[in-house]
Amino acid sequence: MRNSAILFTVLLGLALFACDDDDASNNTSNTNNVNNVNNYAGFLVEQYDVTSGAGITVDFSDPDSEYLLIPWSYGTTGQTISYSLDFPADFNPSAKKSLPLSINYDRIIRFERDHEMRLRDRALWKTARDRLKAPKALSPSKAGVCSTSADCASDELCEAGTCEATIPLYFYGWTIDTTITASVLAKGQHCALLLDDDDAGTSLDLTQTQIDDFLDSCDNVIVPRDRAFFGDPADIPQSPVADASDENGDGLIHVLFSSRVNQEEVWGFFASGDFYEDSVDYPSNERDIIYVALPESDEEITTIKSTMVHEYQHLLHFVIHNYIPALNGEDPDYNPTWLDEAFAHLSEEIAGYGIDNVSLVHDLLAVFSSVSLAFGADDLTDRAFGMLLALYLFEQHGGFDYGTDDAIVDLGGPSFLQAVIASASSGFDALDEAADWPMEDLFFDWLITLAVDNRGLTSSPYYTYNDIYTDPVTGNEIGVITNGTRVDSYGDSYTFTGPARTAITQNPAQSDVTDTSARFHPLSGYTGDMDVTITHSGSNLGLGVLRIPAQ
Protein backbone atom coordinates (compact mmCIF):
# COMPACT_ATOMS: atom_id res chain seq x y z
CA MET A 1 0.00 0.00 0.00
CA ARG A 2 1.35 3.41 -0.88
CA ASN A 3 2.14 5.73 2.01
CA SER A 4 -0.55 8.42 2.00
CA ALA A 5 1.39 10.37 4.61
CA ILE A 6 4.21 11.39 2.27
CA LEU A 7 5.10 15.04 2.84
CA PHE A 8 4.77 17.50 -0.02
CA THR A 9 6.65 20.80 -0.02
CA VAL A 10 5.34 23.33 -2.54
CA LEU A 11 7.33 26.43 -3.43
CA LEU A 12 6.31 28.67 -6.34
CA GLY A 13 4.62 25.77 -8.13
CA LEU A 14 7.60 23.43 -7.71
CA ALA A 15 6.75 20.22 -5.87
CA LEU A 16 9.64 18.19 -4.49
CA PHE A 17 8.46 14.62 -3.97
CA ALA A 18 10.32 12.81 -1.18
CA CYS A 19 10.23 9.05 -0.61
CA ASP A 20 11.68 6.93 2.15
CA ASP A 21 14.84 5.83 0.30
CA ASP A 22 15.57 8.75 -1.97
CA ASP A 23 17.21 12.12 -1.76
CA ALA A 24 14.80 14.43 -3.57
CA SER A 25 16.55 17.19 -5.46
CA ASN A 26 15.95 19.19 -8.61
CA ASN A 27 18.82 18.82 -11.04
CA THR A 28 16.99 20.52 -13.89
CA SER A 29 15.97 24.10 -14.53
CA ASN A 30 12.76 24.51 -16.51
CA THR A 31 9.92 26.72 -17.65
CA ASN A 32 7.32 24.01 -17.06
CA ASN A 33 5.92 22.78 -13.75
CA VAL A 34 7.84 19.93 -12.19
CA ASN A 35 5.38 17.56 -10.56
CA ASN A 36 7.77 14.98 -9.13
CA VAL A 37 11.54 14.79 -8.74
CA ASN A 38 12.82 11.46 -7.43
CA ASN A 39 16.60 11.13 -7.15
CA TYR A 40 17.40 7.56 -6.16
CA ALA A 41 20.84 6.10 -5.72
CA GLY A 42 20.30 4.29 -8.99
CA PHE A 43 18.44 6.80 -11.14
CA LEU A 44 16.82 10.21 -11.42
CA VAL A 45 13.27 10.67 -12.65
CA GLU A 46 11.50 13.98 -13.29
CA GLN A 47 7.89 14.54 -14.29
CA TYR A 48 6.75 17.71 -16.08
CA ASP A 49 3.48 19.28 -17.07
CA VAL A 50 4.25 20.41 -20.60
CA THR A 51 3.01 23.72 -21.95
CA SER A 52 3.36 23.84 -25.72
CA GLY A 53 6.29 26.02 -26.74
CA ALA A 54 7.97 25.84 -23.34
CA GLY A 55 11.24 24.17 -22.56
CA ILE A 56 13.24 22.18 -20.07
CA THR A 57 16.95 21.78 -19.45
CA VAL A 58 18.38 18.29 -19.28
CA ASP A 59 21.50 18.01 -17.14
CA PHE A 60 24.11 15.94 -19.01
CA SER A 61 26.72 16.31 -16.27
CA ASP A 62 27.13 12.53 -16.43
CA PRO A 63 27.49 11.84 -20.18
CA ASP A 64 27.92 8.10 -19.62
CA SER A 65 24.45 7.75 -18.12
CA GLU A 66 21.43 6.48 -20.02
CA TYR A 67 18.95 9.30 -20.64
CA LEU A 68 15.33 8.85 -21.72
CA LEU A 69 12.81 11.52 -22.69
CA ILE A 70 9.31 10.14 -22.21
CA PRO A 71 6.35 12.03 -23.76
CA TRP A 72 3.21 10.43 -22.33
CA SER A 73 -0.50 10.99 -21.83
CA TYR A 74 -3.17 9.68 -19.49
CA GLY A 75 -5.87 11.55 -21.37
CA THR A 76 -9.25 9.83 -21.49
CA THR A 77 -10.67 11.13 -24.79
CA GLY A 78 -8.65 9.12 -27.30
CA GLN A 79 -6.77 12.02 -28.87
CA THR A 80 -3.47 11.55 -30.66
CA ILE A 81 -1.03 14.27 -29.66
CA SER A 82 1.60 15.32 -32.18
CA TYR A 83 4.73 16.83 -30.69
CA SER A 84 8.10 18.25 -31.68
CA LEU A 85 11.29 18.19 -29.61
CA ASP A 86 13.68 21.00 -30.56
CA PHE A 87 17.29 20.51 -29.45
CA PRO A 88 20.33 22.81 -29.52
CA ALA A 89 21.98 23.27 -32.90
CA ASP A 90 25.13 21.48 -31.73
CA PHE A 91 23.18 18.36 -30.79
CA ASN A 92 23.83 15.65 -33.41
CA PRO A 93 21.33 12.83 -33.06
CA SER A 94 22.53 9.40 -34.02
CA ALA A 95 21.36 8.11 -37.37
CA LYS A 96 21.14 4.63 -35.93
CA LYS A 97 17.57 3.72 -35.20
CA SER A 98 16.61 1.82 -32.09
CA LEU A 99 15.33 -1.58 -33.21
CA PRO A 100 12.50 -3.23 -31.29
CA LEU A 101 12.88 -6.66 -29.82
CA SER A 102 12.18 -9.48 -32.25
CA ILE A 103 8.59 -10.72 -32.14
CA ASN A 104 7.87 -14.42 -31.86
CA TYR A 105 5.09 -14.73 -34.43
CA ASP A 106 4.48 -18.41 -33.70
CA ARG A 107 3.60 -17.51 -30.17
CA ILE A 108 1.36 -14.63 -31.29
CA ILE A 109 -0.56 -16.97 -33.57
CA ARG A 110 -0.98 -19.36 -30.69
CA PHE A 111 -2.37 -16.61 -28.47
CA GLU A 112 -4.77 -15.32 -31.10
CA ARG A 113 -7.02 -18.13 -29.96
CA ASP A 114 -7.64 -16.03 -26.87
CA HIS A 115 -10.09 -13.64 -28.55
CA GLU A 116 -13.22 -13.16 -26.47
CA MET A 117 -16.86 -13.89 -27.21
CA ARG A 118 -17.18 -11.14 -24.61
CA LEU A 119 -16.51 -8.58 -27.35
CA ARG A 120 -19.55 -9.40 -29.42
CA ASP A 121 -21.81 -9.55 -26.38
CA ARG A 122 -22.21 -5.83 -25.85
CA ALA A 123 -24.99 -5.48 -28.40
CA LEU A 124 -26.69 -8.48 -26.83
CA TRP A 125 -26.68 -6.82 -23.41
CA LYS A 126 -28.23 -3.65 -24.76
CA THR A 127 -31.03 -5.34 -26.72
CA ALA A 128 -31.93 -8.08 -24.27
CA ARG A 129 -33.16 -6.13 -21.26
CA ASP A 130 -36.62 -7.66 -21.53
CA ARG A 131 -35.07 -11.11 -21.28
CA LEU A 132 -33.32 -10.46 -17.99
CA LYS A 133 -33.51 -13.63 -15.98
CA ALA A 134 -33.03 -13.92 -12.23
CA PRO A 135 -31.32 -17.05 -10.89
CA LYS A 136 -33.71 -19.85 -10.11
CA ALA A 137 -34.68 -20.12 -6.46
CA LEU A 138 -33.65 -23.36 -4.79
CA SER A 139 -36.42 -25.63 -3.52
CA PRO A 140 -36.34 -28.62 -1.17
CA SER A 141 -35.55 -31.94 -2.83
CA LYS A 142 -38.34 -34.45 -3.30
CA ALA A 143 -38.19 -38.12 -4.20
CA GLY A 144 -36.91 -38.39 -7.78
CA VAL A 145 -36.51 -34.60 -8.01
CA CYS A 146 -33.37 -32.48 -7.49
CA SER A 147 -32.85 -28.93 -6.34
CA THR A 148 -29.09 -28.85 -6.93
CA SER A 149 -26.66 -31.01 -8.84
CA ALA A 150 -25.36 -32.36 -5.53
CA ASP A 151 -28.62 -34.34 -5.34
CA CYS A 152 -27.72 -36.21 -8.53
CA ALA A 153 -25.32 -39.00 -9.44
CA SER A 154 -21.68 -38.22 -10.21
CA ASP A 155 -22.36 -38.10 -13.95
CA GLU A 156 -25.59 -36.08 -13.73
CA LEU A 157 -26.63 -32.44 -13.35
CA CYS A 158 -29.87 -31.05 -11.99
CA GLU A 159 -31.77 -29.79 -15.04
CA ALA A 160 -35.10 -28.11 -14.26
CA GLY A 161 -35.60 -30.35 -11.23
CA THR A 162 -34.55 -33.60 -12.88
CA CYS A 163 -31.19 -35.36 -12.80
CA GLU A 164 -29.80 -35.65 -16.33
CA ALA A 165 -26.59 -37.16 -17.70
CA THR A 166 -26.98 -35.72 -21.21
CA ILE A 167 -27.33 -31.95 -21.44
CA PRO A 168 -28.75 -30.19 -24.54
CA LEU A 169 -26.86 -26.99 -25.28
CA TYR A 170 -26.60 -24.35 -27.94
CA PHE A 171 -23.14 -23.54 -29.28
CA TYR A 172 -23.18 -19.92 -30.40
CA GLY A 173 -19.80 -19.09 -31.92
CA TRP A 174 -18.47 -16.82 -34.61
CA THR A 175 -18.81 -19.29 -37.47
CA ILE A 176 -20.53 -22.21 -35.73
CA ASP A 177 -24.14 -21.85 -34.57
CA THR A 178 -25.67 -25.22 -33.73
CA THR A 179 -27.37 -27.31 -31.09
CA ILE A 180 -25.27 -29.98 -29.40
CA THR A 181 -25.49 -32.45 -26.54
CA ALA A 182 -22.88 -32.77 -23.83
CA SER A 183 -22.18 -35.39 -21.20
CA VAL A 184 -21.09 -34.80 -17.62
CA LEU A 185 -17.47 -35.86 -17.18
CA ALA A 186 -17.12 -35.02 -13.50
CA LYS A 187 -18.35 -32.59 -10.91
CA GLY A 188 -16.98 -31.30 -7.63
CA GLN A 189 -17.62 -28.67 -5.01
CA HIS A 190 -17.74 -25.74 -7.43
CA CYS A 191 -17.44 -27.08 -10.97
CA ALA A 192 -19.04 -29.45 -13.43
CA LEU A 193 -16.99 -30.51 -16.47
CA LEU A 194 -18.90 -31.34 -19.64
CA LEU A 195 -17.71 -32.79 -22.95
CA ASP A 196 -19.28 -32.15 -26.34
CA ASP A 197 -20.65 -35.58 -27.28
CA ASP A 198 -19.21 -35.23 -30.78
CA ASP A 199 -15.73 -35.30 -29.21
CA ALA A 200 -16.22 -38.49 -27.22
CA GLY A 201 -13.87 -41.20 -28.45
CA THR A 202 -11.92 -38.87 -30.74
CA SER A 203 -8.23 -38.00 -30.53
CA LEU A 204 -9.16 -34.90 -28.52
CA ASP A 205 -11.23 -36.76 -25.94
CA LEU A 206 -9.96 -36.08 -22.43
CA THR A 207 -8.25 -38.85 -20.50
CA GLN A 208 -9.35 -39.61 -16.95
CA THR A 209 -6.09 -38.14 -15.70
CA GLN A 210 -6.81 -34.89 -17.54
CA ILE A 211 -10.40 -34.84 -16.25
CA ASP A 212 -9.26 -35.28 -12.66
CA ASP A 213 -6.59 -32.60 -13.12
CA PHE A 214 -8.98 -30.04 -14.63
CA LEU A 215 -11.61 -30.67 -11.94
CA ASP A 216 -9.07 -30.34 -9.13
CA SER A 217 -7.79 -27.07 -10.59
CA CYS A 218 -11.28 -25.70 -11.14
CA ASP A 219 -12.52 -26.64 -7.66
CA ASN A 220 -9.46 -25.74 -5.62
CA VAL A 221 -7.77 -22.92 -7.55
CA ILE A 222 -9.77 -21.30 -10.33
CA VAL A 223 -13.13 -20.68 -8.67
CA PRO A 224 -12.00 -19.89 -5.11
CA ARG A 225 -9.10 -17.69 -6.22
CA ASP A 226 -11.07 -15.73 -8.82
CA ARG A 227 -13.74 -15.07 -6.20
CA ALA A 228 -11.14 -14.07 -3.62
CA PHE A 229 -9.47 -11.66 -6.03
CA PHE A 230 -12.40 -10.18 -7.97
CA GLY A 231 -15.36 -10.64 -5.66
CA ASP A 232 -17.83 -13.32 -4.60
CA PRO A 233 -21.36 -12.54 -5.82
CA ALA A 234 -22.68 -14.38 -2.74
CA ASP A 235 -21.05 -11.68 -0.59
CA ILE A 236 -22.50 -8.67 -2.45
CA PRO A 237 -24.94 -7.09 0.03
CA GLN A 238 -26.93 -5.37 -2.73
CA SER A 239 -27.71 -8.67 -4.44
CA PRO A 240 -31.41 -9.62 -4.27
CA VAL A 241 -30.50 -13.33 -4.51
CA ALA A 242 -28.15 -15.60 -2.59
CA ASP A 243 -25.64 -16.06 -5.42
CA ALA A 244 -26.37 -14.23 -8.66
CA SER A 245 -23.58 -16.08 -10.46
CA ASP A 246 -25.43 -19.40 -10.03
CA GLU A 247 -27.87 -18.61 -12.84
CA ASN A 248 -29.60 -21.99 -13.03
CA GLY A 249 -29.46 -22.62 -9.29
CA ASP A 250 -27.73 -25.99 -9.49
CA GLY A 251 -24.77 -24.87 -7.36
CA LEU A 252 -22.04 -25.40 -9.98
CA ILE A 253 -20.24 -23.46 -12.71
CA HIS A 254 -20.40 -25.49 -15.93
CA VAL A 255 -17.28 -25.83 -18.09
CA LEU A 256 -17.90 -27.16 -21.59
CA PHE A 257 -14.94 -28.69 -23.41
CA SER A 258 -15.57 -28.75 -27.14
CA SER A 259 -13.48 -29.04 -30.30
CA ARG A 260 -15.85 -26.47 -31.80
CA VAL A 261 -13.98 -23.94 -29.67
CA ASN A 262 -10.75 -25.12 -31.29
CA GLN A 263 -12.39 -24.78 -34.72
CA GLU A 264 -13.30 -21.19 -33.88
CA GLU A 265 -9.56 -20.58 -33.27
CA VAL A 266 -10.05 -19.33 -29.74
CA TRP A 267 -8.98 -20.74 -26.40
CA GLY A 268 -12.36 -20.11 -24.86
CA PHE A 269 -15.17 -17.64 -24.22
CA PHE A 270 -17.90 -16.54 -21.86
CA ALA A 271 -21.26 -15.40 -23.24
CA SER A 272 -23.29 -13.27 -20.86
CA GLY A 273 -26.33 -14.03 -23.03
CA ASP A 274 -26.52 -17.33 -21.13
CA PHE A 275 -27.84 -15.30 -18.19
CA TYR A 276 -30.91 -14.30 -20.23
CA GLU A 277 -33.98 -16.23 -21.32
CA ASP A 278 -33.59 -18.37 -24.40
CA SER A 279 -35.28 -17.09 -27.55
CA VAL A 280 -35.16 -17.68 -31.28
CA ASP A 281 -33.30 -14.45 -31.94
CA TYR A 282 -31.00 -14.69 -28.91
CA PRO A 283 -30.12 -18.29 -28.03
CA SER A 284 -29.24 -18.85 -24.38
CA ASN A 285 -28.24 -21.89 -22.36
CA GLU A 286 -29.77 -20.25 -19.28
CA ARG A 287 -26.92 -21.25 -17.01
CA ASP A 288 -23.57 -20.06 -15.72
CA ILE A 289 -21.20 -21.66 -18.19
CA ILE A 290 -17.85 -21.04 -19.86
CA TYR A 291 -16.62 -22.67 -23.06
CA VAL A 292 -13.03 -23.88 -23.52
CA ALA A 293 -10.98 -25.63 -26.17
CA LEU A 294 -9.75 -29.18 -25.88
CA PRO A 295 -5.98 -29.46 -25.42
CA GLU A 296 -4.21 -30.64 -28.56
CA SER A 297 -1.07 -31.53 -26.61
CA ASP A 298 -0.02 -31.87 -22.97
CA GLU A 299 1.83 -28.55 -23.12
CA GLU A 300 -1.50 -26.79 -23.67
CA ILE A 301 -2.93 -27.95 -20.33
CA THR A 302 -1.69 -24.87 -18.46
CA THR A 303 -3.02 -22.61 -21.22
CA ILE A 304 -6.48 -24.22 -20.92
CA LYS A 305 -6.42 -23.68 -17.16
CA SER A 306 -5.43 -20.05 -17.64
CA THR A 307 -8.35 -19.73 -20.05
CA MET A 308 -10.74 -21.07 -17.42
CA VAL A 309 -9.46 -18.50 -14.92
CA HIS A 310 -9.70 -15.78 -17.57
CA GLU A 311 -13.26 -16.59 -18.63
CA TYR A 312 -14.51 -17.05 -15.09
CA GLN A 313 -13.24 -13.55 -14.29
CA HIS A 314 -15.40 -12.29 -17.17
CA LEU A 315 -18.39 -14.09 -15.67
CA LEU A 316 -17.82 -12.64 -12.19
CA HIS A 317 -17.13 -9.18 -13.65
CA PHE A 318 -20.40 -9.26 -15.57
CA VAL A 319 -22.45 -10.57 -12.64
CA ILE A 320 -21.11 -8.06 -10.09
CA HIS A 321 -20.87 -4.97 -12.29
CA ASN A 322 -23.93 -5.44 -14.50
CA TYR A 323 -26.17 -8.36 -13.62
CA ILE A 324 -26.79 -7.68 -9.92
CA PRO A 325 -27.53 -3.97 -10.55
CA ALA A 326 -29.86 -4.99 -13.39
CA LEU A 327 -31.70 -7.38 -11.07
CA ASN A 328 -32.23 -4.35 -8.82
CA GLY A 329 -33.73 -2.37 -11.70
CA GLU A 330 -30.62 -0.32 -12.38
CA ASP A 331 -28.99 0.25 -15.78
CA PRO A 332 -25.24 0.52 -15.17
CA ASP A 333 -22.70 1.43 -17.79
CA TYR A 334 -20.59 -1.49 -18.92
CA ASN A 335 -16.95 -1.54 -18.09
CA PRO A 336 -15.03 -1.01 -21.34
CA THR A 337 -13.38 -4.01 -22.94
CA TRP A 338 -9.87 -2.74 -22.16
CA LEU A 339 -10.57 -2.83 -18.42
CA ASP A 340 -12.39 -6.16 -18.39
CA GLU A 341 -9.64 -7.77 -20.49
CA ALA A 342 -6.88 -6.25 -18.34
CA PHE A 343 -8.44 -7.89 -15.29
CA ALA A 344 -9.02 -11.17 -17.14
CA HIS A 345 -5.37 -11.45 -18.15
CA LEU A 346 -4.36 -10.35 -14.65
CA SER A 347 -6.45 -13.21 -13.25
CA GLU A 348 -4.30 -15.70 -15.14
CA GLU A 349 -1.19 -14.24 -13.52
CA ILE A 350 -2.26 -13.94 -9.89
CA ALA A 351 -4.28 -17.17 -9.87
CA GLY A 352 -1.18 -19.16 -10.76
CA TYR A 353 -1.48 -19.88 -14.48
CA GLY A 354 0.05 -16.78 -16.07
CA ILE A 355 3.37 -18.24 -17.19
CA ASP A 356 2.24 -17.87 -20.82
CA ASN A 357 2.05 -14.11 -20.26
CA VAL A 358 5.85 -14.15 -20.57
CA SER A 359 5.64 -14.09 -24.37
CA LEU A 360 2.73 -11.67 -24.30
CA VAL A 361 4.71 -9.11 -22.28
CA HIS A 362 7.78 -9.61 -24.47
CA ASP A 363 5.81 -8.88 -27.63
CA LEU A 364 4.17 -5.81 -26.08
CA LEU A 365 7.47 -4.23 -25.03
CA ALA A 366 8.81 -4.69 -28.55
CA VAL A 367 6.14 -2.34 -29.95
CA PHE A 368 5.25 -0.42 -26.80
CA SER A 369 4.99 3.08 -28.28
CA SER A 370 2.33 1.94 -30.76
CA VAL A 371 0.03 0.58 -28.04
CA SER A 372 -2.58 2.37 -25.94
CA LEU A 373 -4.32 1.15 -22.81
CA ALA A 374 -7.79 2.31 -23.78
CA PHE A 375 -7.69 3.41 -27.41
CA GLY A 376 -6.32 0.47 -29.34
CA ALA A 377 -7.80 -2.40 -31.33
CA ASP A 378 -8.16 -4.87 -28.44
CA ASP A 379 -5.41 -7.03 -29.84
CA LEU A 380 -3.02 -9.06 -27.72
CA THR A 381 -0.51 -6.26 -27.23
CA ASP A 382 -3.29 -3.98 -25.98
CA ARG A 383 -4.30 -6.67 -23.50
CA ALA A 384 -0.71 -7.18 -22.36
CA PHE A 385 -0.50 -3.41 -21.80
CA GLY A 386 -3.62 -3.56 -19.62
CA MET A 387 -2.44 -6.63 -17.73
CA LEU A 388 0.96 -5.08 -16.92
CA LEU A 389 -0.68 -1.91 -15.62
CA ALA A 390 -3.34 -3.86 -13.69
CA LEU A 391 -0.67 -5.99 -12.02
CA TYR A 392 1.27 -2.86 -11.07
CA LEU A 393 -1.87 -1.29 -9.55
CA PHE A 394 -2.69 -4.54 -7.77
CA GLU A 395 0.77 -4.67 -6.20
CA GLN A 396 0.82 -0.94 -5.38
CA HIS A 397 -2.37 -1.41 -3.37
CA GLY A 398 -0.78 -4.14 -1.28
CA GLY A 399 -1.19 -7.33 -3.32
CA PHE A 400 -1.92 -10.50 -1.38
CA ASP A 401 -0.38 -13.32 0.60
CA TYR A 402 -1.10 -17.02 1.16
CA GLY A 403 -2.68 -18.06 4.43
CA THR A 404 -3.81 -21.34 5.95
CA ASP A 405 -4.02 -24.07 3.31
CA ASP A 406 -2.66 -21.52 0.81
CA ALA A 407 -5.92 -19.53 0.87
CA ILE A 408 -5.71 -16.00 -0.52
CA VAL A 409 -5.16 -13.32 2.12
CA ASP A 410 -6.17 -9.82 1.00
CA LEU A 411 -3.42 -7.29 1.69
CA GLY A 412 -5.12 -4.57 -0.34
CA GLY A 413 -4.77 -5.75 -3.93
CA PRO A 414 -7.99 -7.81 -4.09
CA SER A 415 -9.90 -5.01 -2.33
CA PHE A 416 -8.78 -2.62 -5.05
CA LEU A 417 -9.91 -4.95 -7.86
CA GLN A 418 -13.24 -5.61 -6.16
CA ALA A 419 -13.84 -1.88 -5.64
CA VAL A 420 -13.33 -1.25 -9.37
CA ILE A 421 -15.70 -4.04 -10.43
CA ALA A 422 -18.40 -3.25 -7.86
CA SER A 423 -18.30 0.48 -8.58
CA ALA A 424 -21.41 2.18 -9.90
CA SER A 425 -19.00 4.01 -12.19
CA SER A 426 -17.15 2.43 -15.10
CA GLY A 427 -13.79 2.60 -16.86
CA PHE A 428 -11.54 5.50 -15.93
CA ASP A 429 -13.97 6.77 -13.28
CA ALA A 430 -14.08 3.39 -11.54
CA LEU A 431 -10.26 3.26 -11.46
CA ASP A 432 -10.04 6.82 -10.14
CA GLU A 433 -12.49 6.09 -7.34
CA ALA A 434 -10.85 2.83 -6.28
CA ALA A 435 -7.19 3.93 -6.43
CA ASP A 436 -5.57 5.28 -3.28
CA TRP A 437 -3.37 7.58 -5.38
CA PRO A 438 -4.14 9.76 -8.43
CA MET A 439 -4.29 7.44 -11.43
CA GLU A 440 -2.31 9.87 -13.57
CA ASP A 441 0.59 9.68 -11.10
CA LEU A 442 0.32 5.89 -10.89
CA PHE A 443 0.37 5.65 -14.69
CA PHE A 444 3.57 7.72 -14.91
CA ASP A 445 5.28 5.77 -12.12
CA TRP A 446 4.36 2.58 -13.97
CA LEU A 447 6.01 3.87 -17.17
CA ILE A 448 9.22 4.45 -15.22
CA THR A 449 8.90 0.99 -13.69
CA LEU A 450 8.88 -0.58 -17.16
CA ALA A 451 12.30 0.96 -17.84
CA VAL A 452 14.02 0.30 -14.49
CA ASP A 453 12.40 -2.86 -13.11
CA ASN A 454 14.76 -5.76 -12.31
CA ARG A 455 17.89 -3.75 -13.07
CA GLY A 456 19.07 -3.43 -9.46
CA LEU A 457 18.61 0.34 -9.53
CA THR A 458 16.29 0.84 -6.56
CA SER A 459 14.54 -0.90 -3.71
CA SER A 460 11.60 1.47 -3.93
CA PRO A 461 8.35 -0.50 -4.42
CA TYR A 462 7.03 2.43 -6.48
CA TYR A 463 9.34 1.54 -9.37
CA THR A 464 9.58 -2.24 -9.25
CA TYR A 465 7.34 -5.22 -9.68
CA ASN A 466 7.27 -7.75 -6.86
CA ASP A 467 9.83 -10.53 -7.07
CA ILE A 468 8.89 -13.57 -9.13
CA TYR A 469 8.00 -16.57 -6.95
CA THR A 470 6.63 -20.08 -7.36
CA ASP A 471 2.93 -20.58 -6.68
CA PRO A 472 2.62 -23.04 -3.77
CA VAL A 473 -0.33 -24.83 -5.40
CA THR A 474 0.12 -24.67 -9.17
CA GLY A 475 3.92 -24.79 -9.14
CA ASN A 476 4.06 -22.09 -11.82
CA GLU A 477 6.08 -18.89 -11.63
CA ILE A 478 4.07 -15.82 -10.63
CA GLY A 479 4.99 -12.26 -11.56
CA VAL A 480 6.58 -10.34 -14.39
CA ILE A 481 9.86 -8.68 -15.26
CA THR A 482 10.46 -6.03 -17.90
CA ASN A 483 14.25 -6.40 -17.92
CA GLY A 484 16.06 -9.72 -17.82
CA THR A 485 15.41 -13.24 -19.10
CA ARG A 486 12.51 -15.65 -18.51
CA VAL A 487 11.25 -18.98 -19.83
CA ASP A 488 7.56 -19.71 -20.49
CA SER A 489 5.63 -22.96 -20.01
CA TYR A 490 6.54 -24.07 -23.55
CA GLY A 491 10.23 -23.89 -22.72
CA ASP A 492 10.88 -20.82 -24.86
CA SER A 493 13.31 -18.23 -23.48
CA TYR A 494 12.69 -14.48 -23.80
CA THR A 495 15.02 -11.54 -23.18
CA PHE A 496 13.49 -8.29 -21.93
CA THR A 497 15.12 -4.86 -22.23
CA GLY A 498 12.21 -2.65 -21.19
CA PRO A 499 9.92 -0.78 -23.56
CA ALA A 500 11.32 -0.33 -27.09
CA ARG A 501 13.09 3.00 -27.63
CA THR A 502 12.23 5.43 -30.43
CA ALA A 503 15.55 6.84 -31.58
CA ILE A 504 15.90 10.56 -32.28
CA THR A 505 17.34 10.79 -35.78
CA GLN A 506 16.69 14.43 -36.64
CA ASN A 507 16.50 17.85 -35.02
CA PRO A 508 13.78 18.79 -34.31
CA ALA A 509 12.37 15.33 -33.66
CA GLN A 510 8.68 14.85 -34.44
CA SER A 511 6.38 12.09 -33.31
CA ASP A 512 3.10 11.51 -31.47
CA VAL A 513 1.45 9.66 -28.60
CA THR A 514 -2.14 8.54 -28.18
CA ASP A 515 -3.97 9.02 -24.90
CA THR A 516 -2.99 6.36 -22.34
CA SER A 517 0.30 5.65 -24.05
CA ALA A 518 3.92 6.81 -24.08
CA ARG A 519 7.08 6.91 -26.16
CA PHE A 520 10.66 6.44 -24.90
CA HIS A 521 13.37 8.53 -26.65
CA PRO A 522 17.01 7.75 -25.76
CA LEU A 523 19.43 10.68 -25.62
CA SER A 524 23.21 10.49 -25.85
CA GLY A 525 26.23 12.27 -27.25
CA TYR A 526 25.93 15.54 -25.35
CA THR A 527 27.82 17.13 -22.46
CA GLY A 528 26.54 19.74 -20.03
CA ASP A 529 23.09 21.32 -19.95
CA MET A 530 20.88 20.73 -22.99
CA ASP A 531 17.81 22.90 -23.57
CA VAL A 532 14.83 21.10 -25.11
CA THR A 533 11.77 22.96 -26.41
CA ILE A 534 8.50 21.05 -26.68
CA THR A 535 5.65 22.07 -28.95
CA HIS A 536 2.56 19.90 -29.25
CA SER A 537 -1.08 19.70 -30.23
CA GLY A 538 -3.87 18.65 -27.92
CA SER A 539 -3.82 18.49 -24.15
CA ASN A 540 -2.79 16.19 -21.32
CA LEU A 541 0.77 15.76 -22.57
CA GLY A 542 3.35 15.05 -19.91
CA LEU A 543 7.10 14.67 -20.22
CA GLY A 544 9.29 12.43 -18.13
CA VAL A 545 13.07 12.62 -17.92
CA LEU A 546 14.85 9.49 -16.74
CA ARG A 547 18.59 9.31 -16.07
CA ILE A 548 20.14 5.93 -15.32
CA PRO A 549 23.85 5.97 -14.41
CA ALA A 550 26.12 3.68 -16.35
CA GLN A 551 26.40 0.26 -14.75
CORGI-V43047 format. One line per field, one symbol per residue. psi: psi as a letter, one per 20 degrees, with the letter a starting at -180 (. if undefined). burial: # if it has 9 or more other C-alpha atoms within 8 Angstrom, else .. A space follows every 50 residues. Layout:
psi: ???
burial: ???
//
This chain:
psi: pqoijpppppoljoopoprhkrnpqojpqrjrpogqoonrhhrppqpqpo ppirrrppokiniirppppnprpkqjijqpoqrpoorqhjpnqqipqopr qqpnhghgggiiijqphhhiighgghikhijpoqqpqqqqqrpjqqhrii irrhkqqooljppphpoprponagioorqrqqqogqqbhhqppqpphiip jriipqrhggghgggggghifgghgghhgiqohijohipirgniimgjji jqppopppihgghilrhrrpoiiijrqqrghnqqilroqqpqqppirhii ghhgghgggghhgggggggghggghhhjjrmqqqpqhhgghghghhhggi ijkjhiighggghghhkgijqqgilbjlahhghhgggggggggghhjibr rpbpkkqppojhghhgghhghiqirqcggggghhqjqphgghgghgghgh hipkjkhqjpihkqqqqprppighjqpprqqipbprpaiijpppppkaqq qoqoiroqpparqqqlarqooqqrkqpapoppppqrrarkprpqpppoqp .
burial: .............######..###.....#.#########.######### ...#######..#.###########..#.########...#.#...#... #......#...#######..#..##..#...#..#.........###### ##..####..#######.###.#..##..########..########.#. ...##.....##.######.##############....#...######## #########.##.#.#############....#############....# ###########################....#..#..############# ###################.######.#.##################### .#.....#.############.#..##..###.##...#..######### ####..##....###..#..#....####.####..###....####### #####.#.#...###########...#.########.#..#########. .
//
